[in-house]
Each structure stands twice: as C-alpha cells, then as structure tokens.
Amino acid sequence: MNDNQKTDNTKGFTIFVVVFILLLIGSLLFLALRSKREYDAQSAGYATSAAGTGQTAPGTASQAQ
C-alpha cells in the first residue's frame, strides 16, 4: 500500500551536515584555545627572563670597563 511513497533523505543529510559543522567549529575552538595557552606560556617565560635584565652576561662587564 505504501509503495508509492518516496523516501525522504533530506533529514539524514541535514543531521549529517549539522554534526559536521559542529565538529568543525569545535575543532577550530580547540586549536585556538591550545594555541593561546602555548602563546601565554611562552610569553610568561619571556616575562620572567626579562625580569632579570639587571644581570649582565659573564664577561661583558669586564669588557665594558
């Protein structure tokens, strides 16, 4: 009796597209946050090394005099 009905594949395709887009957005956010943490960690390392700028490298003070 129901042989005349066509199957509707649009719902399955729509779900596939939505899941794909959500995975894409999630991966982009993950990569952005990971890069930000790496950048912040690297910047903190530079800040701590810049705090000790009052010290001179060995041998440079004797050459300057």
LINTAFEN-V438150 format. One record per residue. RES is the residue in three letters. PSI is psi in degrees with one decimal (* if undefined). D_LAST is the distance of its C-alpha to the last C-alpha in whole Angstrom. Layout:
BEGIN
[[RES PSI D_LAST] [RES PSI D_LAST]]
END
This chain:
BEGIN
[[MET -36.6 103] [ASN 20.2 100] [ASP -19.0 99] [ASN -8.7 99] [GLN 136.5 96] [LYS 147.7 93] [THR 141.7 90] [ASP 106.1 87] [ASN -0.5 83] [THR -34.8 81] [LYS -44.7 81] [GLY -40.8 79] [PHE -39.0 77] [THR -42.9 76] [ILE -41.8 75] [PHE -44.8 73] [VAL -42.3 71] [VAL -44.3 70] [VAL -40.7 69] [PHE -44.8 67] [ILE -40.5 65] [LEU -40.2 64] [LEU -38.5 63] [LEU -46.3 61] [ILE -41.6 60] [GLY -42.1 59] [SER -36.7 57] [LEU -42.1 55] [LEU -40.2 54] [PHE -46.2 53] [LEU -38.3 51] [ALA -43.0 49] [LEU -37.5 49] [ARG -41.3 47] [SER -37.9 45] [LYS -41.5 44] [ARG -40.3 43] [GLU -41.1 41] [TYR -43.0 39] [ASP -39.6 39] [ALA -39.5 37] [GLN -39.9 35] [SER -37.1 34] [ALA -35.5 34] [GLY -39.8 31] [TYR -35.0 29] [ALA -39.4 29] [THR -33.8 28] [SER -28.6 25] [ALA -22.7 24] [ALA -25.5 24] [GLY 31.3 22] [THR -11.5 19] [GLY -19.0 17] [GLN 143.7 16] [THR 157.0 13] [ALA 149.9 14] [PRO 132.5 13] [GLY -19.9 11] [THR -31.3 9] [ALA -38.3 7] [SER -29.5 5] [GLN -29.4 6] [ALA -24.8 4] [GLN * 0]]
END
